[in-house]
Amino acid sequence: MFIIDLNYIVPLEEIDKYMDPHVQYLEKYYDKGIFVVWGRKQPRTGGIILALAATKDDVEKIITEDPFHIHGLAEITITESLVSKHRPDLEGLLG
């Protein structure tokens, strides 16, 4: 599993201009089973995406399609996590 951490580096007015294409990007990878959870940080300084992918390289490639990345709106870090324990109802999701 990968944690994708977005930190906005431009004013929220600029972020909002690209929010619809960003959500379309998120939905694209949700439909492919790669993005499983996402949401805004509170306070609204960025967002978090949980992703299931084979490798960090795969996630890095996917990130290049994010409008927030393309337009230089956010710093993005990727952290890999090896899941040790999870709720039983997530078995099919996390394997």
ABEGO torsion letter per residue (X at the ends): XBBBBBBBABBAAAAAAAAAAAAAAAAAAAAAGABABBEBBOBBAEBBBBBBBABAAAAAAAAAABAAAAAGABBBBBBBBBBABBBAAAAAAAX
